[in-house]
Amino acid sequence: MGKVIDRIIGGSFVIEDISPDRIVTPEDFTEEQRMFAETTKQFLQTDVLPQDEHLEKLDYDLTVKLMRKAGELGLLSSDIPEIYGGLGLDKVSSTIINEVLAGASSFALSVGAHVGIGTLPIVFFGTPEQKKRYLPDLATGAKIAAYCLTEPTSGSDALGAKTTAKLSDDGQHYILNGSKVFITNAGFADLFIVYAKVDGQHFSAFIVEKDTPGFTLGPEEKKMGIKGSSTRPLFFEEAHIPVENLLGEVGKGHLIAFNILNIGRFKLGAGCLGGAKEAIHIAAQYANVRTQFGKPIASFPLIGKKLAEMNIATYVMESMVYRTAGYIDHILSDLDHTSPDAGKQSAKGISEYALECSINKVFASEALDFVADEGVQIHGGYGFIQEYKIERIYRDSRINRIFEGTNEINRLLIPGTLLKKALKGELPLIQKAEALQSELLQLIPGQTFDGVLEQERHLLSMAKKVFLFAGGVAIQKVGTRIEAEQEILSSLADMMIQIYALESALLRAEKQVARSSEAESMNYIQMTQVFAQEAFERIESEAKITLSTLESGDILRTQLSILKKLTRNTPVNTTQLKRAIGARVIHGEKYQS
């Protein structure tokens, strides 16, 4: 499989172009990686789906039994190093497993919380002793993990936690007091990664075992969706945690919490991808058998349009997820998990792509909501009935915009992280924005496009200039006060999300065209053409909102005239393109790349 050649700086996509050979796409999967996908699919169909009804009724014993079966197949240990009983797979392989497992609904969430945010804190930040003690059992499912950050009064404001830890007089234990809420896997987990403030000040992480005196669970929450997963509150009352169960250093818990959330956001994107593919399959099948006015509803153009748009959103999501997986894979490939500095190395590597992880999370969670919603609409009244799985997919999808930091918080993080990287000198963002100013004084000539995807490449280039222009105006106008201008940050974030999404789709399509004929690549080309037009319109709209928020009168009119020059574009016939894409989905009755 072709990996990225050298390290790509996180966030650099807004100011630099890269070649298609520097990203990972699903078409690059190795035979071994495809084998893991097949193993996961067989486990799903043979062991999990036949038990679906029981799992949805929150059967702890069955969930644990199936998780241990998944452990026997290696599906829980892809991210655990071989030295600690895992498979030590690349991140692309673990992403594939995560995507395929999404078809297991709530069970996929139980597995995802265990292998991701539950286990990875120890993988990346545990001491060698902690890794030897806990990881082999986590790899097999002999022990199940949970991640405990959210509190009744602190969700997005993680550092506002009120749970405290105090060192005992004999120095042998940390004494925890406080509570956590909305903890996935709480009902059957054996290990809990718990965050608390030492002496009420120093945010730190601890490994807590379930039989710890003073540690109790509250009742199961009654949830809108993901009903087959356990979600309970935790309570700590003078709970004594051995000092050797401190994870990382006192006061450095934020490094663990935020970087694990970054990985969690990325993994959530992969789960959304699997969910979207299933929704397309269900909706396309239904559209072919449901008849109205004497013919299948799949024959109606507006149903084909819906399926095309669902497919395009999923194609873009897939392109983003595996591009990001390749980046994370590359930067963590040389990590020595036995080194005392493994935690610092992990934090540095993961944080490099924090911005991209947030982009994946926001785009994927909103794309899945769109796909699920359209799936229900295609089903009509039956989409509202629990007997049809699209109803559950619709309910289950809603939590993704809240999980792992709300989409609102992530939208603030995306441009905020970019600006911090620029101020640290890691990215020449300000210099690029300044250089653009002189370029804008020149007349931008009209363009004609003859080559395959040439117009889409041009639109991407212009989109980056629009972002630099609007972002440059924002920085000039409000400076460091931009952190308080949440509406502007959100618009800048949406521009960045669309740019990363468009570039991911375009690079993948270009890579496919280079390896096969234009005819064989037609679906890639047409989906990229449609998305380029629609993403460019969204970027132009957000730029207008940003400029009109910052200026008025003659200054605004001048800026809008500059924006008009940058966004000059002759639209393509997206209606015709969507008809062709929709026809392929209807014929194949599944997602079409």
C-alpha positions in Angstrom: 0.0 0.0 0.0 1.4 3.4 -0.9 1.9 5.5 2.2 2.5 9.2 2.5 6.1 9.8 1.5 7.0 12.3 4.2 5.3 14.1 7.0 2.6 16.5 6.0 2.1 19.3 8.5 -1.4 19.3 10.0 -3.5 22.2 8.6 -1.2 22.8 5.7 -4.0 21.8 3.2 -5.4 25.4 3.3 -2.2 26.9 1.9 -0.4 24.1 0.1 -1.3 21.6 -2.6 -0.3 17.9 -2.5 -0.1 15.2 -5.2 -2.5 12.2 -5.2 0.3 9.8 -4.5 0.7 11.3 -1.0 -2.6 10.1 0.4 -4.1 6.8 1.3 -7.4 5.8 -0.4 -9.5 2.6 -0.1 -8.3 1.6 -3.5 -4.8 1.2 -1.9 -5.9 -1.4 0.6 -3.6 -4.5 0.7 -4.9 -8.1 0.6 -4.2 -8.3 4.4 -6.3 -5.2 5.1 -9.1 -6.6 2.9 -8.9 -9.8 4.8 -9.5 -8.0 8.1 -12.6 -6.4 6.5 -13.8 -9.8 5.5 -13.2 -11.3 8.9 -15.1 -8.4 10.6 -18.0 -8.8 8.1 -18.2 -12.6 8.8 -18.2 -12.0 12.5 -20.9 -9.4 12.1 -23.2 -11.6 10.0 -22.6 -14.9 11.8 -22.4 -13.9 15.5 -23.7 -10.4 16.0 -26.7 -9.7 13.7 -28.5 -12.9 14.6 -28.5 -11.6 18.2 -29.4 -8.0 17.2 -32.8 -8.0 18.9 -31.4 -9.2 22.2 -28.4 -6.8 22.0 -30.9 -3.9 21.6 -32.5 -4.9 24.8 -29.2 -4.2 26.6 -28.1 -7.7 27.5 -24.8 -7.2 29.3 -23.9 -10.9 29.3 -24.4 -11.2 25.6 -22.5 -8.0 24.8 -19.5 -9.2 26.8 -19.7 -12.7 25.3 -19.6 -11.2 21.8 -16.9 -8.8 22.7 -14.7 -11.7 23.9 -15.5 -13.5 20.6 -14.3 -10.3 18.8 -11.2 -10.5 20.9 -10.5 -14.0 19.8 -10.7 -12.9 16.2 -8.2 -10.0 16.9 -10.8 -7.3 16.4 -10.2 -5.7 19.8 -6.4 -5.6 19.5 -5.5 -3.9 16.3 -4.2 -0.8 18.1 -2.4 -2.7 20.8 1.3 -3.4 20.2 2.3 -7.1 19.7 4.6 -7.0 22.7 1.5 -6.4 24.9 -0.6 -9.1 23.3 -2.1 -7.2 20.5 -1.8 -7.3 16.7 -0.1 -3.9 16.4 -1.8 -3.2 13.0 -1.5 0.0 11.0 -4.1 2.7 11.6 -5.7 2.1 8.2 -6.4 -1.6 9.2 -8.0 -0.6 12.5 -10.1 2.0 10.6 -11.4 -0.6 8.2 -12.4 -2.8 11.2 -14.1 0.2 12.8 -16.0 1.0 9.6 -17.3 -2.5 9.0 -18.3 -3.0 12.6 -20.6 0.0 12.3 -23.3 -2.4 10.9 -23.6 -3.8 14.4 -25.4 -0.6 15.7 -25.1 -0.3 19.5 -22.7 -3.2 19.8 -20.3 -1.3 17.5 -20.4 1.5 20.0 -19.6 -0.8 22.9 -16.6 -2.2 20.9 -15.6 1.2 19.7 -15.6 2.8 23.2 -13.5 -0.2 24.4 -10.8 -0.3 21.7 -10.7 3.4 21.2 -11.0 5.9 24.1 -11.1 3.1 26.7 -7.9 1.2 25.7 -5.8 3.8 23.9 -5.0 6.0 26.9 -3.0 3.0 28.3 -1.5 2.2 24.9 -0.2 5.7 24.3 0.3 7.0 27.9 0.6 4.1 30.2 3.9 3.1 31.9 5.5 -0.2 30.7 4.2 -1.8 33.9 0.6 -0.6 33.3 0.8 -1.8 29.7 2.0 -5.2 30.8 -0.7 -5.5 33.5 -3.7 -4.3 31.5 -3.3 -4.5 27.7 -3.2 -8.3 27.3 -6.6 -8.6 28.9 -8.0 -5.6 27.0 -6.7 -7.2 23.8 -8.8 -10.3 24.3 -11.8 -8.8 25.9 -11.1 -10.5 29.3 -11.4 -7.0 30.6 -13.6 -4.2 29.1 -12.7 -0.5 29.3 -14.6 2.7 29.6 -13.6 6.4 29.4 -14.8 8.8 32.0 -14.5 12.5 31.3 -17.9 14.1 31.3 -19.4 15.4 34.5 -22.9 16.8 35.4 -21.5 20.4 35.1 -18.7 19.9 32.6 -19.1 18.5 29.1 -17.3 20.5 26.5 -15.5 22.3 29.3 -13.5 19.2 30.3 -11.0 21.1 32.4 -13.9 22.4 34.6 -14.2 19.0 36.2 -15.1 18.9 39.8 -14.0 15.4 40.7 -11.0 15.6 43.0 -8.1 13.4 44.0 -6.0 13.7 47.1 -2.9 11.8 48.0 -3.4 9.8 51.1 -1.3 10.5 54.2 0.8 7.3 53.7 1.4 8.2 50.0 0.0 4.9 48.8 -3.3 6.0 47.3 -5.1 8.8 45.6 -8.6 9.4 47.2 -11.2 10.2 44.6 -14.5 12.1 45.3 -17.0 13.2 42.7 -19.1 11.9 39.8 -19.1 11.3 36.0 -22.1 11.0 33.6 -23.0 9.4 30.3 -20.2 6.8 30.5 -20.4 4.2 27.7 -19.8 0.6 28.8 -20.2 1.5 32.4 -22.6 -1.4 33.2 -20.1 -4.1 32.3 -16.6 -2.4 32.2 -13.8 -3.7 34.3 -11.4 -0.7 33.9 -12.3 3.0 33.9 -10.1 5.8 32.7 -11.1 8.6 35.1 -10.1 12.2 35.2 -9.9 14.2 38.4 -8.1 17.2 39.8 -5.4 16.4 42.3 -5.8 18.8 45.2 -8.7 20.3 43.3 -6.3 22.0 40.8 -4.1 19.6 38.8 -6.1 17.8 36.1 -4.9 14.2 36.0 -5.9 10.7 34.8 -6.3 7.5 36.7 -6.9 3.8 35.9 -9.8 2.7 38.2 -10.8 -0.9 38.6 -14.5 -1.7 39.0 -14.2 -3.4 42.4 -12.6 -0.4 44.1 -14.3 0.4 47.4 -16.1 3.8 47.3 -16.8 3.5 43.5 -20.4 2.9 42.6 -22.6 3.0 39.5 -25.9 4.8 38.9 -28.8 3.4 36.9 -28.9 3.0 33.1 -29.9 6.1 31.2 -33.0 5.9 29.0 -31.7 7.1 25.7 -33.2 8.3 22.4 -30.9 5.9 20.4 -28.0 3.5 20.8 -30.2 1.6 23.2 -28.1 -1.6 23.2 -25.2 0.2 24.7 -24.7 0.8 28.4 -24.7 4.4 29.6 -24.5 5.0 33.3 -23.2 7.6 35.8 -20.3 6.9 38.2 -19.9 8.0 41.8 -16.7 8.2 43.8 -16.8 8.6 47.6 -13.5 8.3 49.3 -12.4 5.8 46.6 -8.8 4.7 47.1 -6.8 4.4 43.9 -3.3 2.9 44.1 -0.6 5.5 43.2 0.7 3.2 40.5 -2.6 3.7 38.7 -1.9 7.3 38.0 -1.9 7.6 34.2 0.8 9.9 33.0 1.9 12.8 35.3 0.0 14.8 37.8 -1.4 17.9 36.1 -0.8 16.5 32.6 -4.2 14.8 32.2 -5.2 17.3 29.5 -2.5 15.8 27.2 -4.2 12.4 27.6 -7.8 13.7 27.5 -7.5 15.9 24.4 -5.3 13.6 22.3 -7.5 10.6 23.1 -10.5 12.8 22.1 -8.7 13.6 18.8 -8.3 9.9 18.0 -11.9 9.3 19.2 -13.1 12.0 16.8 -11.3 10.3 13.9 -12.6 6.9 14.8 -16.1 8.3 15.1 -15.8 9.4 11.5 -15.0 5.8 10.4 -18.1 4.6 12.3 -20.2 7.2 10.6 -18.9 6.0 7.3 -20.0 2.4 7.9 -23.4 3.7 9.0 -23.8 5.7 5.9 -23.0 2.8 3.6 -25.5 0.6 5.4 -28.2 3.3 5.1 -27.6 3.6 1.3 -27.9 -0.1 0.9 -31.1 -0.3 2.8 -32.6 2.7 1.0 -31.6 1.6 -2.5 -33.1 -1.9 -1.9 -36.3 -0.4 -0.6 -36.6 2.0 -3.5 -36.4 -0.9 -6.0 -39.2 -2.9 -4.3 -41.6 -0.2 -3.2 -44.0 0.6 -6.0 -46.2 3.7 -6.3 -48.3 4.8 -9.4 -47.6 1.4 -10.9 -43.7 1.4 -10.8 -40.8 1.2 -8.4 -40.1 4.5 -6.7 -36.4 4.1 -7.7 -37.6 5.1 -11.2 -38.6 8.5 -10.1 -35.8 11.1 -10.7 -36.1 12.7 -7.2 -35.5 9.4 -5.5 -32.5 8.9 -7.8 -31.3 12.4 -6.8 -31.5 11.5 -3.1 -29.6 8.3 -3.5 -26.9 10.2 -5.6 -26.5 12.9 -3.0 -26.3 10.2 -0.2 -23.6 8.4 -2.2 -21.6 11.5 -2.9 -21.6 12.6 0.7 -20.4 9.1 1.7 -17.7 9.0 -1.0 -16.3 12.3 0.2 -16.5 11.1 3.8 -14.7 7.9 2.9 -12.0 9.9 1.1 -11.4 12.1 4.1 -11.4 9.2 6.7 -8.7 7.1 4.9 -6.6 10.2 4.0 -6.5 11.1 7.7 -5.9 7.5 8.7 -2.8 7.5 6.4 -1.5 10.7 8.0 -1.9 9.3 11.6 -0.4 6.0 10.5 2.6 7.7 9.2 3.3 9.9 12.1 2.9 7.1 14.7 4.7 4.4 12.7 8.0 4.8 14.5 6.5 5.1 18.0 8.4 3.0 20.6 5.7 1.9 23.0 8.3 0.6 25.5 10.1 4.0 25.7 9.6 6.2 28.8 8.9 9.0 26.4 6.2 7.1 24.5 3.5 9.4 26.0 5.1 12.6 24.9 5.8 11.2 21.5 2.2 10.0 21.2 0.8 13.4 22.3 3.0 15.2 19.8 2.1 12.9 16.9 -1.6 12.8 17.5 -1.9 16.5 18.1 -0.3 17.2 14.7 -3.5 16.2 13.1 -6.0 17.4 15.8 -7.5 19.8 13.3 -8.0 17.1 10.7 -9.6 14.8 13.3 -12.1 17.5 14.2 -12.9 18.1 10.5 -13.5 14.4 10.1 -15.8 14.3 13.1 -17.9 17.3 12.1 -18.2 16.4 8.4 -18.9 12.7 9.0 -21.4 13.1 11.8 -23.4 15.7 9.7 -23.1 13.6 6.5 -24.5 10.5 8.3 -27.4 12.5 9.7 -28.1 13.7 6.2 -27.9 10.2 4.7 -30.0 8.7 7.5 -32.6 11.4 7.1 -32.9 10.9 3.4 -33.1 7.1 4.0 -36.1 7.6 6.2 -37.7 9.9 3.6 -37.2 7.3 0.8 -39.0 4.8 3.1 -41.9 7.3 3.6 -44.1 6.3 6.5 -42.4 2.9 6.9 -39.2 4.8 7.8 -40.9 5.9 11.0 -41.6 2.3 12.0 -39.2 0.4 14.2 -39.5 -2.7 12.2 -37.4 -1.0 9.5 -33.7 -0.6 10.4 -33.5 2.8 8.8 -35.5 4.1 11.8 -32.9 2.9 14.2 -30.0 4.3 12.1 -31.7 7.7 12.1 -32.1 7.7 16.0 -28.6 6.2 16.6 -26.9 8.7 14.3 -28.0 11.8 16.3 -25.5 11.3 19.2 -22.5 11.6 16.9 -22.8 15.4 16.7 -22.5 15.4 20.5 -20.0 12.6 21.2 -16.3 13.5 21.5 -16.9 17.2 21.8 -19.9 18.8 20.2 -19.7 19.9 16.6 -19.9 23.5 17.9 -16.8 23.1 20.0 -15.0 21.3 17.2 -15.9 24.2 14.8 -14.2 26.6 17.2 -11.2 24.3 17.5 -10.6 23.9 13.8 -9.6 27.6 12.9 -8.3 28.1 16.5 -5.8 25.3 16.1 -4.7 26.5 12.7 -4.1 30.0 14.0 -2.0 28.6 16.9 0.1 26.6 14.5 0.7 29.8 12.5 1.6 31.9 15.5 4.1 29.2 16.6 5.7 29.4 13.1 4.7 25.9 12.1 2.7 27.2 9.1 3.3 30.3 7.0 -0.4 31.1 7.1 0.0 34.9 7.7 2.6 35.2 5.0 0.4 33.4 2.5 -2.6 35.7 3.4 -0.4 38.8 2.9 1.0 37.5 -0.4 -2.6 37.0 -1.6 -3.3 40.7 -1.0 -1.0 41.8 -3.9 -2.4 39.0 -6.1 -5.9 40.3 -5.6 -5.0 43.7 -7.1 -4.5 42.0 -10.4 -7.3 41.0 -12.8 -8.0 37.3 -12.5 -8.6 36.1 -16.1 -11.4 33.8 -17.2 -10.6 30.2 -17.4 -11.4 27.4 -19.9 -11.0 23.8 -18.9 -10.4 20.8 -21.2 -8.7 18.2 -19.0 -10.3 15.7 -16.7 -11.0 17.3 -13.3 -9.2 20.5 -14.4 -12.1 22.7 -13.4 -12.4 21.0 -10.1 -8.6 21.5 -9.4 -9.1 25.2 -10.2 -12.1 25.5 -7.9 -10.1 24.0 -5.1 -7.3 26.5 -5.7 -9.8 29.4 -5.7 -11.5 28.0 -2.5 -8.2 28.2 -0.7 -7.7 31.8 -1.8 -11.2 32.6 -0.7 -10.5 31.2 2.8 -7.2 33.1 3.0 -8.9 36.3 1.9 -11.8 36.0 4.4 -9.5 34.8 7.2 -7.0 37.6 6.5 -9.7 40.2 6.7 -10.9 38.7 10.0 -7.4 38.7 11.6 -6.8 42.3 10.4 -10.1 43.5 11.8 -10.3 41.7 15.2 -6.8 40.3 15.8 -6.5 38.1 18.9 -10.1 38.9 19.8 -11.2 36.5 17.2 -11.5 33.8 19.9 -14.6 35.6 21.1 -16.1 35.9 17.6 -17.6 32.5 17.5 -19.8 33.1 14.5 -16.7 34.1 12.4 -14.8 31.1 13.7 -17.6 28.8 12.7 -17.8 30.2 9.2 -14.0 29.9 8.8 -14.3 26.3 10.1 -17.0 25.5 7.6 -14.8 26.8 4.8 -11.9 24.7 6.0 -14.1 21.6 6.3 -15.3 22.0 2.7 -11.8 22.6 1.4 -10.4 19.4 3.1 -13.4 17.4 1.9 -13.1 18.7 -1.7 -9.4 18.1 -1.8 -9.7 14.6 -0.4 -12.4 13.7 -3.0 -10.4 15.3 -5.8 -7.0 13.6 -4.9 -8.7 10.3 -4.7 -10.4 10.7 -8.1 -7.2 11.9 -9.7 -5.4 8.9 -8.2 -8.1 6.6 -9.6 -7.9 8.2 -13.1 -4.1 7.7 -13.1 -4.4 4.0 -12.3 -7.3 3.1 -14.6 -9.2 4.4 -17.7 -11.4 7.5 -17.6 -14.4 5.3 -18.3 -13.6 3.0 -15.4 -13.2 6.1 -13.2 -16.4 7.9 -14.3 -18.2 7.6 -11.0 -15.3 9.1 -9.1 -15.0 11.9 -11.6 -18.8 12.7 -11.6 -19.1 12.6 -7.8 -16.1 14.9 -7.5 -17.6 17.3 -10.1 -20.8 17.6 -8.2 -19.2 18.0 -4.8 -16.8 20.6 -6.2 -19.7 22.8 -7.4 -21.7 22.5 -4.2 -18.7 22.9 -1.9 -17.6 25.9 -3.7 -21.0 27.5 -3.4 -20.9 26.8 0.4 -17.5 28.3 0.7 -18.5 31.4 -1.2 -21.6 31.8 1.1 -19.6 31.4 4.3 -17.1 34.0 3.0 -19.9 36.5 2.4 -21.2 35.9 5.9 -17.7 36.5 7.4 -17.1 39.7 5.4 -20.6 41.1 6.1 -20.1 40.4 9.8 -16.8 42.3 9.8 -17.5 45.3 7.5 -20.2 47.4 6.0 -20.7 50.2 3.4 -18.0 50.9 0.8 -15.4 48.7 2.4 -17.8 45.7 2.3 -18.7 46.5 -1.3 -15.1 46.5 -2.3 -14.4 43.2 -0.5 -17.5 41.6 -2.1 -16.2 42.6 -5.5 -12.9 40.9 -4.8 -14.8 37.8 -3.6 -16.8 37.9 -6.8 -13.5 37.8 -8.8 -12.3 34.8 -6.8 -15.5 32.9 -7.2 -16.2 33.4 -10.9 -17.3 30.0 -12.1 -19.4 28.4 -14.9 -21.6 25.7 -13.2 -21.7 22.2 -14.6 -25.0 20.3 -15.1 -25.2 18.6 -11.7 -28.7 17.4 -12.4 -27.4 15.2 -15.2 -24.4 14.0 -13.2 -26.7 13.1 -10.2 -28.9 11.1 -12.6 -25.9 9.0 -13.7 -24.6 8.5 -10.1 -28.1 7.7 -8.8 -28.6 5.1 -11.5 -25.5 3.3 -10.5 -26.6 3.2 -6.8 -30.1 1.9 -7.8 -28.6 -0.8 -10.1 -26.0 -2.0 -7.5 -28.4 -1.5 -4.5 -25.4 -0.3 -2.4 -22.8 2.4 -2.0 -20.8 3.0 -5.2 -17.3 4.4 -5.1 
